Amino acid sequence: MARLWRVKGQKMPIQPVYPQDETSTAKDLAPAAPAVVDPNLDKLKALLASRKFWAALIGLVLIVVKAYKPDFPISEDQATTIVYILMAYIVGTAIEDHGVAVSNVNS
Protein backbone atom coordinates (compact mmCIF):
# COMPACT_ATOMS: atom_id res chain seq x y z
CA MET A 1 0.00 0.00 0.00
CA ALA A 2 1.33 3.42 -0.93
CA ARG A 3 2.04 5.91 1.79
CA LEU A 4 -0.29 8.90 1.51
CA TRP A 5 1.64 11.30 3.71
CA ARG A 6 5.01 12.93 3.29
CA VAL A 7 7.90 12.80 5.72
CA LYS A 8 9.62 16.17 6.17
CA GLY A 9 12.43 16.56 3.60
CA GLN A 10 11.46 13.46 1.64
CA LYS A 11 10.35 13.81 -1.96
CA MET A 12 7.37 11.79 -3.02
CA PRO A 13 7.58 10.02 -6.37
CA ILE A 14 5.18 11.30 -8.98
CA GLN A 15 3.16 8.53 -10.52
CA PRO A 16 1.15 9.64 -13.55
CA VAL A 17 -2.32 8.24 -13.96
CA TYR A 18 -3.19 7.17 -17.49
CA PRO A 19 -6.64 6.22 -18.69
CA GLN A 20 -6.80 2.62 -19.76
CA ASP A 21 -9.35 1.06 -22.00
CA GLU A 22 -9.42 -1.76 -24.50
CA THR A 23 -7.88 0.43 -27.25
CA SER A 24 -4.91 1.66 -25.17
CA THR A 25 -1.47 0.51 -26.22
CA ALA A 26 1.85 0.64 -24.43
CA LYS A 27 2.77 3.67 -26.54
CA ASP A 28 -0.39 5.48 -25.37
CA LEU A 29 0.47 4.75 -21.75
CA ALA A 30 4.11 5.88 -21.96
CA PRO A 31 4.78 9.29 -20.43
CA ALA A 32 5.39 12.05 -22.94
CA ALA A 33 8.84 13.59 -23.09
CA PRO A 34 8.93 17.06 -21.59
CA ALA A 35 8.88 19.82 -24.15
CA VAL A 36 12.16 21.69 -24.39
CA VAL A 37 11.52 25.39 -24.87
CA ASP A 38 14.40 27.56 -25.99
CA PRO A 39 13.95 31.05 -24.49
CA ASN A 40 16.01 32.59 -27.29
CA LEU A 41 13.63 31.13 -29.87
CA ASP A 42 10.68 32.68 -28.03
CA LYS A 43 12.45 36.04 -28.03
CA LEU A 44 13.13 35.74 -31.76
CA LYS A 45 9.49 34.90 -32.46
CA ALA A 46 8.38 37.87 -30.37
CA LEU A 47 10.82 40.13 -32.21
CA LEU A 48 9.62 39.00 -35.64
CA ALA A 49 6.00 39.55 -34.56
CA SER A 50 6.75 43.06 -33.30
CA ARG A 51 5.30 45.93 -35.30
CA LYS A 52 7.93 48.26 -33.82
CA PHE A 53 10.74 46.04 -35.11
CA TRP A 54 9.40 46.00 -38.65
CA ALA A 55 8.87 49.76 -38.68
CA ALA A 56 12.44 50.32 -37.44
CA LEU A 57 13.78 47.87 -40.02
CA ILE A 58 11.97 49.66 -42.85
CA GLY A 59 13.40 52.98 -41.69
CA LEU A 60 16.89 51.51 -41.47
CA VAL A 61 16.66 49.99 -44.95
CA LEU A 62 15.45 53.31 -46.34
CA ILE A 63 18.37 55.19 -44.78
CA VAL A 64 20.94 52.63 -45.95
CA VAL A 65 19.55 52.54 -49.50
CA LYS A 66 19.50 56.35 -49.68
CA ALA A 67 23.09 56.53 -48.36
CA TYR A 68 24.53 54.01 -50.82
CA LYS A 69 22.41 54.93 -53.83
CA PRO A 70 22.03 58.73 -53.90
CA ASP A 71 19.99 58.62 -57.13
CA PHE A 72 17.24 56.63 -55.35
CA PRO A 73 13.94 58.27 -56.41
CA ILE A 74 13.20 59.75 -52.97
CA SER A 75 14.53 63.16 -51.99
CA GLU A 76 16.29 63.80 -48.67
CA ASP A 77 13.25 65.66 -47.35
CA GLN A 78 10.92 62.80 -48.27
CA ALA A 79 13.23 60.23 -46.65
CA THR A 80 13.43 62.34 -43.50
CA THR A 81 9.64 62.67 -43.42
CA ILE A 82 9.20 58.90 -43.81
CA VAL A 83 11.66 58.26 -40.98
CA TYR A 84 9.81 60.75 -38.74
CA ILE A 85 6.50 59.03 -39.52
CA LEU A 86 8.01 55.64 -38.68
CA MET A 87 9.43 57.03 -35.43
CA ALA A 88 5.99 58.38 -34.48
CA TYR A 89 4.46 55.00 -35.29
CA ILE A 90 7.02 53.21 -33.11
CA VAL A 91 6.40 55.56 -30.18
CA GLY A 92 2.63 55.26 -30.59
CA THR A 93 2.86 51.47 -30.68
CA ALA A 94 5.05 51.50 -27.56
CA ILE A 95 2.50 53.66 -25.73
CA GLU A 96 -0.29 51.33 -26.85
CA ASP A 97 1.65 48.25 -25.70
CA HIS A 98 2.29 49.87 -22.33
CA GLY A 99 -1.41 50.66 -21.95
CA VAL A 100 -2.35 47.07 -22.75
CA ALA A 101 0.22 45.76 -20.25
CA VAL A 102 -1.08 48.08 -17.53
CA SER A 103 -4.70 47.12 -18.17
CA ASN A 104 -3.76 43.41 -18.01
CA VAL A 105 -2.07 43.93 -14.65
CA ASN A 106 -5.01 45.84 -13.21
CA SER A 107 -7.64 43.33 -14.30
C-alpha positions as CSV (number, residue, x, y, z in Angstrom):
1,M,0.0,0.0,0.0
2,A,1.3,3.4,-0.9
3,R,2.0,5.9,1.8
4,L,-0.3,8.9,1.5
5,W,1.6,11.3,3.7
6,R,5.0,12.9,3.3
7,V,7.9,12.8,5.7
8,K,9.6,16.2,6.2
9,G,12.4,16.6,3.6
10,Q,11.5,13.5,1.6
11,K,10.3,13.8,-2.0
12,M,7.4,11.8,-3.0
13,P,7.6,10.0,-6.4
14,I,5.2,11.3,-9.0
15,Q,3.2,8.5,-10.5
16,P,1.1,9.6,-13.5
17,V,-2.3,8.2,-14.0
18,Y,-3.2,7.2,-17.5
19,P,-6.6,6.2,-18.7
20,Q,-6.8,2.6,-19.8
21,D,-9.4,1.1,-22.0
22,E,-9.4,-1.8,-24.5
23,T,-7.9,0.4,-27.3
24,S,-4.9,1.7,-25.2
25,T,-1.5,0.5,-26.2
26,A,1.9,0.6,-24.4
27,K,2.8,3.7,-26.5
28,D,-0.4,5.5,-25.4
29,L,0.5,4.8,-21.8
30,A,4.1,5.9,-22.0
31,P,4.8,9.3,-20.4
32,A,5.4,12.0,-22.9
33,A,8.8,13.6,-23.1
34,P,8.9,17.1,-21.6
35,A,8.9,19.8,-24.2
36,V,12.2,21.7,-24.4
37,V,11.5,25.4,-24.9
38,D,14.4,27.6,-26.0
39,P,14.0,31.0,-24.5
40,N,16.0,32.6,-27.3
41,L,13.6,31.1,-29.9
42,D,10.7,32.7,-28.0
43,K,12.4,36.0,-28.0
44,L,13.1,35.7,-31.8
45,K,9.5,34.9,-32.5
46,A,8.4,37.9,-30.4
47,L,10.8,40.1,-32.2
48,L,9.6,39.0,-35.6
49,A,6.0,39.5,-34.6
50,S,6.8,43.1,-33.3
51,R,5.3,45.9,-35.3
52,K,7.9,48.3,-33.8
53,F,10.7,46.0,-35.1
54,W,9.4,46.0,-38.7
55,A,8.9,49.8,-38.7
56,A,12.4,50.3,-37.4
57,L,13.8,47.9,-40.0
58,I,12.0,49.7,-42.8
59,G,13.4,53.0,-41.7
60,L,16.9,51.5,-41.5
61,V,16.7,50.0,-44.9
62,L,15.4,53.3,-46.3
63,I,18.4,55.2,-44.8
64,V,20.9,52.6,-46.0
65,V,19.6,52.5,-49.5
66,K,19.5,56.3,-49.7
67,A,23.1,56.5,-48.4
68,Y,24.5,54.0,-50.8
69,K,22.4,54.9,-53.8
70,P,22.0,58.7,-53.9
71,D,20.0,58.6,-57.1
72,F,17.2,56.6,-55.4
73,P,13.9,58.3,-56.4
74,I,13.2,59.8,-53.0
75,S,14.5,63.2,-52.0
76,E,16.3,63.8,-48.7
77,D,13.2,65.7,-47.4
78,Q,10.9,62.8,-48.3
79,A,13.2,60.2,-46.6
80,T,13.4,62.3,-43.5
81,T,9.6,62.7,-43.4
82,I,9.2,58.9,-43.8
83,V,11.7,58.3,-41.0
84,Y,9.8,60.8,-38.7
85,I,6.5,59.0,-39.5
86,L,8.0,55.6,-38.7
87,M,9.4,57.0,-35.4
88,A,6.0,58.4,-34.5
89,Y,4.5,55.0,-35.3
90,I,7.0,53.2,-33.1
91,V,6.4,55.6,-30.2
92,G,2.6,55.3,-30.6
93,T,2.9,51.5,-30.7
94,A,5.0,51.5,-27.6
95,I,2.5,53.7,-25.7
96,E,-0.3,51.3,-26.9
97,D,1.7,48.3,-25.7
98,H,2.3,49.9,-22.3
99,G,-1.4,50.7,-21.9
100,V,-2.3,47.1,-22.8
101,A,0.2,45.8,-20.2
102,V,-1.1,48.1,-17.5
103,S,-4.7,47.1,-18.2
104,N,-3.8,43.4,-18.0
105,V,-2.1,43.9,-14.7
106,N,-5.0,45.8,-13.2
107,S,-7.6,43.3,-14.3
